[in-house]
Amino acid sequence: MKKRFLKNLGGIILFFCLFIFIVKTEAAEEGSLYRSALEEVKLKRPDFAFMFFNSILKSYPNSKYTPLALFAAAEYCFQKGDYYDAAMSLRRFISEYPRARAKLFALAYILEIAHMQNNQKAIDAFEKEIISFSKNSQFFKKRKIYKYKSPFSNIYKAIFFEDKIEIYFNNKLLVKISF
């Protein structure tokens, strides 16, 4: 009986060690994919960077890099003029990561897509959501300027005034909302 217990215990320990090895290997792999994507961004090869970001989304949907990769994929699609896929990725990003640092800028992108489509109903809804988000967030009550650098190395900036919000993408005005 004692031998059987020790044999079973040995099997459990072996399984546990194998599990830890697999988890660490996956974490290393997803980190490697993310670093490769950032390297492609530095080399000014956005198509290859997108492939690495997309690999993270497909292979490691629960990774700590998933929100970054999802926002990067949305940026890429927007810049390529694929507004449908950009909007789908942005909506998923907002839905799955409501507290993400880039949420305000994801909302701004969706608002810009609504402007391009002349969709007044969506424009009104997203303007309200941006205003509500910025007024209800403790973060924005403490700051008048909020900056974010994306995985694609784009610089976003939101400036909060008493009567308007201006959101910039690489120092170009992306969205202006008066209230």
C-alpha positions in Angstrom: 0.0 0.0 0.0 2.8 2.4 0.9 4.6 1.6 -2.4 1.5 2.3 -4.4 1.0 5.6 -2.6 4.6 6.6 -3.3 4.2 5.6 -6.9 1.0 7.7 -7.2 2.7 10.6 -5.5 5.7 10.4 -7.9 3.2 10.5 -10.8 1.5 13.5 -9.3 4.8 15.3 -8.8 5.9 14.5 -12.3 2.6 15.8 -13.7 2.9 19.0 -11.7 6.5 19.6 -12.8 5.5 19.1 -16.4 2.6 21.5 -16.0 4.8 24.2 -14.6 7.3 23.7 -17.5 4.5 24.0 -20.1 3.2 27.2 -18.4 6.6 28.8 -18.3 7.3 27.8 -21.9 4.0 29.4 -23.1 4.8 32.6 -21.1 8.2 32.7 -22.7 6.7 32.1 -26.2 4.1 34.8 -25.9 6.7 37.2 -24.6 9.0 36.3 -27.5 6.2 37.0 -30.0 5.5 40.4 -28.4 9.2 41.3 -28.4 9.4 40.3 -32.1 6.4 42.4 -32.9 8.0 45.4 -31.2 11.3 44.8 -33.1 9.3 44.8 -36.4 7.8 48.1 -35.3 11.3 49.5 -34.7 12.4 48.3 -38.2 9.4 50.0 -39.7 7.8 46.8 -40.9 4.2 47.1 -39.7 2.9 44.1 -41.7 5.3 41.8 -39.9 4.6 43.4 -36.6 0.9 42.9 -37.2 1.5 39.2 -37.9 3.2 38.8 -34.6 0.5 40.7 -32.7 -2.1 38.6 -34.5 -0.3 35.4 -33.5 -0.6 36.4 -29.8 -4.3 37.0 -30.3 -4.8 33.6 -31.9 -2.4 31.4 -29.9 -2.5 33.1 -26.5 -6.0 34.7 -26.0 -5.5 35.0 -22.2 -2.0 36.4 -22.3 -1.0 39.5 -20.5 0.0 40.8 -24.0 -3.5 40.2 -25.5 -4.9 43.7 -24.7 -1.8 45.4 -26.2 -1.9 43.1 -29.3 -5.6 43.7 -29.8 -5.2 47.5 -29.7 -2.2 47.2 -32.0 -4.2 45.1 -34.5 -7.0 47.7 -34.4 -4.5 50.5 -35.1 -3.0 48.5 -38.0 -6.4 47.9 -39.6 -7.4 51.5 -39.2 -4.1 52.7 -40.8 -4.6 50.3 -43.7 -8.2 51.6 -44.2 -9.8 48.4 -43.1 -12.3 50.2 -40.9 -14.6 47.2 -40.5 -11.9 45.0 -38.9 -10.6 48.0 -37.0 -14.1 48.7 -35.5 -14.5 45.0 -34.6 -11.2 44.9 -32.8 -11.8 48.2 -31.1 -15.3 47.1 -29.9 -13.8 43.8 -28.6 -11.0 45.8 -26.9 -13.4 48.1 -25.1 -15.7 45.3 -24.1 -13.0 42.9 -22.8 -10.7 45.5 -21.3 -12.9 48.3 -20.0 -10.1 49.6 -17.7 -7.3 49.5 -20.2 -5.1 52.6 -20.5 -5.9 52.9 -24.2 -9.7 52.7 -23.8 -10.2 56.5 -24.4 -8.2 56.2 -27.7 -10.1 53.1 -28.8 -13.3 55.1 -28.3 -11.8 58.0 -30.3 -11.0 55.6 -33.2 -14.6 54.3 -33.2 -15.9 57.8 -33.2 -13.7 58.7 -36.1 -15.0 55.6 -38.0 -18.6 56.8 -37.3 -17.7 60.2 -38.7 -16.3 58.6 -41.9 -19.5 56.7 -42.3 -21.7 59.7 -41.5 -23.4 57.7 -38.8 -24.9 60.4 -36.6 -26.5 58.0 -34.2 -23.1 56.3 -33.5 -21.4 59.7 -33.4 -23.7 60.9 -30.7 -23.4 57.7 -28.8 -19.6 57.6 -28.8 -19.3 61.3 -28.0 -21.5 60.7 -25.0 -19.4 57.7 -24.0 -16.1 59.6 -24.3 -17.5 62.5 -22.2 -18.9 60.2 -19.6 -15.8 58.1 -19.4 -13.6 61.2 -19.0 -15.9 62.8 -16.4 -16.4 59.7 -14.3 -12.8 58.5 -14.3 -10.7 59.5 -11.2 -7.7 59.4 -13.4 -8.9 62.3 -15.6 -10.0 64.4 -12.7 -6.3 64.5 -11.6 -4.8 65.3 -15.0 -5.6 67.7 -17.8 -3.4 65.9 -20.3 -3.2 62.2 -20.7 -0.7 60.5 -23.0 -0.4 56.9 -24.2 2.3 55.2 -26.4 0.9 52.3 -28.3 2.7 49.1 -29.2 3.1 50.5 -32.7 4.9 53.4 -31.1 2.1 55.9 -31.9 1.7 58.7 -29.4 -1.8 59.5 -28.3 -2.7 62.5 -26.3 -6.0 63.7 -24.8 -6.3 67.3 -23.5 -9.2 68.0 -21.2 -10.7 71.5 -21.1 -13.7 72.8 -19.2 -15.9 72.6 -22.3 -14.2 70.2 -24.7 -11.9 67.2 -25.1 -9.2 67.1 -27.9 -7.6 63.7 -28.8 -4.5 63.6 -30.8 -2.7 60.9 -32.8 1.0 61.6 -33.4 0.3 65.3 -32.8 -2.5 65.4 -35.3 -6.0 66.2 -34.1 -8.1 63.0 -34.3 -11.2 64.0 -32.4 -12.6 67.1 -30.8 -15.7 67.0 -28.7 -17.4 70.1 -27.3 -19.9 69.9 -24.5 
